[in-house]
Amino acid sequence: MSYLHAISRSLVLASTLPLFLLTAKAASYAPSRTYSNRRALSASLLNVSFGNVQIGQSQRQYETLTNSGSSAVTISQATLTGQGFALNGLSLPLSLNKGQSVTFSVAFTPTAAGSVSGGITIATNDLRSYLKITLAGTGVSAGSLASSTSALNFGSVAVGTSKSATVTLTAAGSNVTVLSATSSNAEFTVTGLSLPKTLAPGQSVAASLVFIPQSSGAASGSISFASTAAGTPVIESLTGSGTAPQSHTVSLGWNASTSAVVGYNVYRGSTSGGPYARINPVLGAGTNYLDNSVQGGKTYYYVSTAVGATGVESGYSAQIRAIIPSP
């Protein structure tokens, strides 16, 4: 009996051994897979922020899409969301070969005050190249622009000369762009201001207003500064009076020649040492001359000569200088 029992146990062990080996072999051949998540299409900016933009004004930024993959990609659709955002320069469908790029613009034109968010969804024939670009901007109310003075009187100014005064333009509330400066009278001009000029809130810029009368008498006009500010333009009222230019003369005198002479000539130049040009129309018998053809603000140099009875003219006398005041 004990012999039969031993054989029975041996049969049980033999029948379970192959089952164990088969199970281990099946596990060693389980299949495995790997996936690539690399996108073929990339964007220069995934988050585009426009910051503060005045209501009714536009700000533009540029976005570039590049095929960074190893094969061509076709951009099939670009879906835009968000109030006030616009796409320009992206004509679809568009195929990009490996390494190729396309650049387009995104504009933000707010219609109301407050923050605005949106996005651009780019779809392609490659599911891995799905792109989402976020957009953000804030609409702000128009700023204001104020001048340090609204009226300016230049007083009396000699015709042909100029007088200037400085005014300061200051922005408040939000950014203001000064676009142009227009004069209603050619005798009044603006200098020292390069336009267009954008001013941040609290920022100022100086401008020089110039009066150059072209004739005698009262003159009036205005300078209008156009800008993106509410209540534009800022107008400067200007007045002044042109007066006849002050006349100047130079009185010249010299010692008489010790030789017998029949008269004298007077010469004038604008450079020390000459050259000189004769300014007396006829030979002068006396030893003085009045030059009334000078201009204010200039310097002149004079010499004289003596002419003998035979018509022989002496050399130049010593030079003298005359400085004419301005005006």
Helices and strands as residue ranges (DSSP letters): H 2-27, E 41-43, E 47-54, E 59-67, E 73-81, E 85-88, E 94-96, E 101-108, E 114-124, G 127-129, E 131-140, E 144-147, E 151-158, E 163-172, E 176-183, E 188-191, E 197-199, E 204-211, E 217-227, E 234-243, E 250-253, E 263-269, E 277-278, E 288-291, E 299-307, E 320-323
